[in-house]
Amino acid sequence: MHHPAHIDGRTLVILKPTILGYKIIEKSRLAYDGNELHLIDGQSSRVITDQELAAVLNVTENCQIRECVGFDFMLFSDT
């Protein structure tokens, strides 16, 4: 599991698996205020839950998911 302070300022893409690949649900920058990790999108933000944080994965150079290009981290969502 990543520590929120270590991923502060990095980018996250949240993906939903589809029949043809993946759909981007959310994408933005992460911000840690010392208490909670937030996904900041312009004027709005939402808290990343502990369950979501535990499921965050690094996007590597050899990642085959094209929707992840340019992002630091990814998270798969079933909703």
DSSP file (Angstrom, degrees, kcal/mol; ACC not computed):
  #  RESIDUE AA STRUCTURE BP1 BP2  ACC     N-H-->O    O-->H-N    N-H-->O    O-->H-N    TCO  KAPPA ALPHA  PHI   PSI    X-CA   Y-CA   Z-CA
    1    1 A M              0   0    0      0, 0.0     2,-0.2     0, 0.0    53,-0.1   0.000 360.0 360.0 360.0 137.8    0.0    0.0    0.0
    2    2 A H        -     0   0    0     51,-0.6    54,-0.1    54,-0.1     3,-0.0  -0.558 360.0-122.7 -79.7 143.4    1.3    3.5   -0.9
    3    3 A H    >>  -     0   0    0     -2,-0.2     3,-1.4     1,-0.1     4,-0.9  -0.740  20.8-128.0 -83.7 134.6    1.6    6.1    1.9
    4    4 A P  H >> S+     0   0    0      0, 0.0     3,-0.7     0, 0.0     4,-0.6   0.842 107.4  56.0 -53.0 -37.9   -0.5    9.1    1.0
    5    5 A A  H 34 S+     0   0    0      1,-0.2     3,-0.3     2,-0.2    27,-0.1   0.808 103.9  55.3 -65.9 -28.0    2.5   11.5    1.5
    6    6 A H  H <4 S+     0   0    0     -3,-1.4    -1,-0.2     1,-0.2    -4,-0.0   0.702 113.2  39.4 -79.6 -19.3    4.5    9.6   -1.0
    7    7 A I  H X< S+     0   0    0     -4,-0.9     3,-1.9    -3,-0.7    23,-0.3   0.331  82.2 130.7-111.7   6.6    1.9    9.9   -3.8
    8    8 A D  T 3< S+     0   0    0     -4,-0.6    23,-0.2    -3,-0.3     3,-0.1  -0.392  77.8  16.1 -58.1 130.5    0.9   13.5   -3.1
    9    9 A G  T 3  S+     0   0    0     21,-2.8    -1,-0.3     1,-0.3    22,-0.1   0.358 100.6 117.8  86.4  -5.1    1.0   15.5   -6.3
   10   10 A R    <   -     0   0    0     -3,-1.9    20,-3.2    19,-0.1    -1,-0.3  -0.408  66.1-105.5 -89.5 169.7    1.1   12.5   -8.6
   11   11 A T  E     -A   29   0A   0     18,-0.2    62,-1.8    -2,-0.1    61,-0.5  -0.732  29.1-167.3-103.1 147.8   -1.6   11.6  -11.1
   12   12 A L  E     -Ab  28  73A   0     16,-2.9    16,-2.2    -2,-0.3     2,-0.4  -0.993   6.8-164.3-134.0 137.1   -4.2    8.9  -10.9
   13   13 A V  E     -Ab  27  74A   0     60,-1.7    62,-1.8    -2,-0.4     2,-0.5  -0.986  10.6-152.2-119.2 133.2   -6.6    7.4  -13.4
   14   14 A I  E     -Ab  26  75A   0     12,-3.3    11,-3.2    -2,-0.4    12,-1.2  -0.927  19.2-166.2-107.4 124.3   -9.6    5.3  -12.3
   15   15 A L  E     -Ab  24  76A   0     60,-3.1    62,-3.6    -2,-0.5     9,-0.2  -0.832  17.3-155.3-116.3 146.3  -10.6    2.7  -14.9
   16   16 A K  E     -A   23   0A   0      7,-2.5     7,-2.3    -2,-0.3    62,-0.1  -0.986  28.3-123.3-116.0 123.8  -13.7    0.5  -15.3
   17   17 A P  E     -A   22   0A   0      0, 0.0     5,-0.3     0, 0.0     2,-0.3  -0.411  35.0-179.6 -64.3 139.0  -13.2   -2.7  -17.3
   18   18 A T  E >   -A   21   0A   0      3,-3.0     3,-0.8    -2,-0.1     0, 0.0  -0.773  44.7 -95.9-128.2 175.7  -15.5   -3.0  -20.3
   19   19 A I  T 3  S+     0   0    0     -2,-0.3     3,-0.0     1,-0.2    -1,-0.0   0.863 125.5  39.6 -61.1 -36.1  -16.0   -5.6  -23.0
   20   20 A L  T 3  S-     0   0    0      1,-0.0     2,-0.4    -3,-0.0    -1,-0.2   0.375 131.0 -74.9 -98.0   3.9  -13.7   -3.8  -25.4
   21   21 A G  E <  S-A   18   0A   0     -3,-0.8    -3,-3.0    44,-0.0     2,-0.3  -0.914  79.9 -23.6 146.7-117.7  -11.0   -2.7  -22.8
   22   22 A Y  E     -A   17   0A   0     -2,-0.4     2,-0.4    -5,-0.3    -7,-0.0  -0.977  39.3-150.7-138.4 148.9  -11.3    0.1  -20.2
   23   23 A K  E     -A   16   0A   0     -7,-2.3    -7,-2.5    -2,-0.3     2,-0.5  -0.966  26.7-121.5-117.0 135.1  -13.3    3.3  -19.7
   24   24 A I  E     +A   15   0A   0     -2,-0.4    -9,-0.2    -9,-0.2     3,-0.1  -0.663  31.2 174.8 -77.3 121.3  -11.8    6.2  -17.8
   25   25 A I  E     -     0   0A   0    -11,-3.2     2,-0.3    -2,-0.5    -1,-0.2   0.860  68.2  -5.6 -91.2 -46.8  -14.1    7.0  -14.8
   26   26 A E  E     -A   14   0A   0    -12,-1.2   -12,-3.3     2,-0.0    -1,-0.4  -0.982  60.2-179.9-145.8 153.0  -12.0    9.7  -13.2
   27   27 A K  E     +A   13   0A   0     -2,-0.3     2,-0.3   -14,-0.2   -14,-0.2  -0.935  27.4 105.6-155.4 134.0   -8.6   11.2  -13.7
   28   28 A S  E     -A   12   0A   0    -16,-2.2   -16,-2.9    -2,-0.3     2,-0.3  -0.969  61.1 -56.9-178.9-168.1   -6.8   13.8  -11.8
   29   29 A R  E     -AC  11  40A   0     11,-1.3    11,-3.0    -2,-0.3     2,-0.3  -0.731  43.4-128.3 -98.7 144.3   -4.0   14.8   -9.4
   30   30 A L  E     - C   0  39A   0    -20,-3.2   -21,-2.8    -2,-0.3     2,-0.4  -0.696  22.8-171.7 -91.0 143.6   -3.7   13.5   -5.9
   31   31 A A  E     - C   0  38A   0      7,-2.5     7,-3.3    -2,-0.3     2,-0.5  -0.991   9.2-159.3-138.7 129.0   -3.3   15.8   -2.9
   32   32 A Y  E     - C   0  37A   0     -2,-0.4     5,-0.2     5,-0.2    -2,-0.0  -0.936   5.2-172.3-110.2 123.4   -2.6   14.9    0.7
   33   33 A D        -     0   0    0      3,-2.0     4,-0.1    -2,-0.5    -1,-0.1   0.285  59.9 -92.0 -96.9  10.1   -3.5   17.4    3.3
   34   34 A G  S    S+     0   0    0      2,-0.3     3,-0.1     1,-0.0   -29,-0.1   0.153 121.9  41.4  99.4 -17.9   -1.8   15.6    6.2
   35   35 A N  S    S+     0   0    0      1,-0.4     2,-0.3   -31,-0.0    -3,-0.0   0.646 116.7  24.1-124.0 -44.3   -5.0   13.7    7.1
   36   36 A E        -     0   0    0    -32,-0.0    -3,-2.0    -5,-0.0     2,-0.5  -0.938  65.1-128.6-131.9 150.4   -6.8   12.6    3.9
   37   37 A L  E     -C   32   0A   0     11,-0.5    11,-3.3    -2,-0.3     2,-0.3  -0.869  32.3-166.1 -97.2 128.0   -5.8   11.9    0.4
   38   38 A H  E     -CD  31  47A   0     -7,-3.3    -7,-2.5    -2,-0.5     2,-0.7  -0.860  23.8-138.1-116.4 148.0   -7.9   13.7   -2.2
   39   39 A L  E     -CD  30  46A   0      7,-2.9     7,-1.3    -2,-0.3     2,-0.5  -0.936  30.8-155.2 -99.6 111.3   -8.4   13.4   -5.9
   40   40 A I  E     +CD  29  45A   0    -11,-3.0   -11,-1.3    -2,-0.7     2,-0.4  -0.783  20.0 174.3 -97.6 125.3   -8.5   17.0   -7.1
   41   41 A D  E >   - D   0  44A   0      3,-3.1     3,-2.1    -2,-0.5     2,-0.4  -0.840  61.3 -68.2-131.8  94.8  -10.3   17.8  -10.3
   42   42 A G  T 3  S-     0   0    0     -2,-0.4    -1,-0.0     1,-0.3   -14,-0.0  -0.467 118.6  -9.6  63.2-116.1  -10.5   21.6  -11.0
   43   43 A Q  T 3  S+     0   0    0     -2,-0.4    -1,-0.3    -3,-0.1     2,-0.2   0.602 127.9  69.2 -89.6 -14.3  -12.7   23.0   -8.3
   44   44 A S  E <   +D   41   0A   0     -3,-2.1    -3,-3.1     2,-0.0     2,-0.3  -0.666  55.3 175.3-107.4 161.0  -14.0   19.7   -6.9
   45   45 A S  E     -D   40   0A   0     -5,-0.2     2,-0.3    -2,-0.2    -5,-0.2  -0.982  11.2-160.3-153.8 161.5  -12.4   17.0   -5.0
   46   46 A R  E     -D   39   0A   0     -7,-1.3    -7,-2.9    -2,-0.3     2,-0.3  -0.989  29.0-104.7-144.2 154.2  -13.2   13.7   -3.3
   47   47 A V  E     -D   38   0A   0     -2,-0.3     2,-0.6    -9,-0.2    -9,-0.3  -0.573  26.0-132.9 -79.0 135.5  -11.5   11.6   -0.6
   48   48 A I        -     0   0    0    -11,-3.3   -11,-0.5    -2,-0.3    -1,-0.0  -0.804  30.0-132.0 -84.0 122.2   -9.7    8.5   -1.7
   49   49 A T     >  -     0   0    0     -2,-0.6     4,-2.8     1,-0.1     5,-0.2  -0.251  16.9-111.8 -73.1 163.0  -10.8    5.8    0.8
   50   50 A D  H  > S+     0   0    0      1,-0.2     4,-2.1     2,-0.2     5,-0.1   0.870 120.5  54.1 -61.0 -36.7   -8.4    3.4    2.5
   51   51 A Q  H  > S+     0   0    0      2,-0.2     4,-0.8     1,-0.2    -1,-0.2   0.913 110.7  45.1 -64.5 -43.1   -9.8    0.6    0.5
   52   52 A E  H >> S+     0   0    0      1,-0.2     3,-1.0     2,-0.2     4,-0.6   0.923 110.8  53.8 -65.3 -44.6   -9.1    2.5   -2.8
   53   53 A L  H >< S+     0   0    0     -4,-2.8     3,-1.0     1,-0.3   -51,-0.6   0.884 105.0  54.4 -58.2 -39.5   -5.6    3.4   -1.6
   54   54 A A  H 3< S+     0   0    0     -4,-2.1    -1,-0.3     1,-0.2    -2,-0.2   0.749 109.8  48.4 -65.8 -23.2   -4.8   -0.2   -0.9
   55   55 A A  H << S+     0   0    0     -3,-1.0    21,-0.3    -4,-0.8    -1,-0.2   0.441  80.9 121.2 -98.1  -1.7   -5.8   -1.0   -4.5
   56   56 A V    <<  -     0   0    0     -3,-1.0     2,-0.3    -4,-0.6    19,-0.2  -0.433  45.7-162.2 -67.0 133.7   -3.8    1.7   -6.2
   57   57 A L  E     -E   74   0A   0     17,-3.1    17,-2.7    -2,-0.2     2,-0.2  -0.885  19.4-111.7-118.4 148.3   -1.2    0.3   -8.7
   58   58 A N  E     -E   73   0A   0     -2,-0.3     2,-0.7    15,-0.2    15,-0.3  -0.514  25.1-130.7 -71.5 142.7    1.8    1.9  -10.3
   59   59 A V        -     0   0    0     13,-2.6     2,-0.2    -2,-0.2    -1,-0.0  -0.888  32.2-161.6 -92.4 119.7    1.7    2.6  -14.0
   60   60 A T    >   -     0   0    0     -2,-0.7     3,-1.7     1,-0.1    13,-0.0  -0.526  31.3-105.2-100.2 167.5    4.9    1.1  -15.5
   61   61 A E  T 3  S+     0   0    0      1,-0.3    -1,-0.1    -2,-0.2    -2,-0.0   0.826 120.6  49.2 -59.1 -33.4    6.6    1.7  -18.8
   62   62 A N  T 3  S+     0   0    0      2,-0.0    -1,-0.3     0, 0.0     2,-0.2   0.155  77.5 139.8 -96.8  20.4    5.4   -1.6  -20.2
   63   63 A C    <   -     0   0    0     -3,-1.7    -4,-0.0     1,-0.1     6,-0.0  -0.453  41.1-157.1 -64.0 130.6    1.8   -1.1  -19.2
   64   64 A Q        +     0   0    0     -2,-0.2     2,-0.8     4,-0.0    -1,-0.1   0.426  65.1  99.0 -91.4  -0.4   -0.4   -2.4  -22.0
   65   65 A I    >   -     0   0    0      1,-0.2     3,-1.9   -44,-0.0     4,-0.3  -0.793  58.6-161.6 -92.3 107.8   -3.5   -0.3  -21.0
   66   66 A R  G >  S+     0   0    0     -2,-0.8     3,-1.3     1,-0.3    -1,-0.2   0.773  85.6  66.4 -63.7 -27.0   -3.4    2.8  -23.3
   67   67 A E  G 3  S+     0   0    0      1,-0.2    -1,-0.3    -3,-0.1    -2,-0.0   0.659  95.7  59.7 -67.7 -14.2   -5.7    4.8  -21.1
   68   68 A C  G X  S+     0   0    0     -3,-1.9     3,-2.3     2,-0.1    -1,-0.2   0.571  73.2 122.7 -89.8 -10.8   -3.0    4.8  -18.4
   69   69 A V  T <  S+     0   0    0     -3,-1.3     3,-0.1    -4,-0.3    -8,-0.0  -0.295  79.4  17.5 -57.5 129.3   -0.4    6.6  -20.6
   70   70 A G  T 3  S+     0   0    0      1,-0.3     2,-0.3     2,-0.0    -1,-0.3   0.380 103.9 107.7  90.7  -3.4    0.8    9.8  -18.9
   71   71 A F    <   -     0   0    0     -3,-2.3    -1,-0.3     1,-0.1   -59,-0.1  -0.768  59.1-150.2-107.2 153.8   -0.4    8.8  -15.5
   72   72 A D  S    S+     0   0    0    -61,-0.5   -13,-2.6    -2,-0.3     2,-0.3   0.828  80.4  19.6 -85.7 -36.8    1.6    7.7  -12.4
   73   73 A F  E     -bE  12  58A   0    -62,-1.8   -60,-1.7   -15,-0.3     2,-0.3  -0.918  62.0-158.3-136.0 157.5   -1.0    5.4  -10.8
   74   74 A M  E     -bE  13  57A   0    -17,-2.7   -17,-3.1    -2,-0.3     2,-0.4  -0.949   1.9-167.8-134.7 157.7   -4.1    3.5  -11.8
   75   75 A L  E     -b   14   0A   0    -62,-1.8   -60,-3.1    -2,-0.3     2,-0.4  -0.989  17.1-137.2-144.5 132.7   -7.1    2.1   -9.9
   76   76 A F  E     -b   15   0A   0     -2,-0.4     2,-0.4   -21,-0.3   -60,-0.2  -0.791  20.4-166.3 -94.8 134.8   -9.7   -0.4  -11.2
   77   77 A S        -     0   0    0    -62,-3.6    -2,-0.0    -2,-0.4   -25,-0.0  -0.919  20.7-163.4-119.7 143.6  -13.3    0.3  -10.3
   78   78 A D              0   0    0     -2,-0.4   -62,-0.1   -62,-0.1    -1,-0.1   0.322 360.0 360.0-104.7   6.8  -16.3   -2.0  -10.6
   79   79 A T              0   0    0      0, 0.0    -1,-0.1     0, 0.0   -63,-0.1   0.393 360.0 360.0-113.6 360.0  -18.9    0.8  -10.3
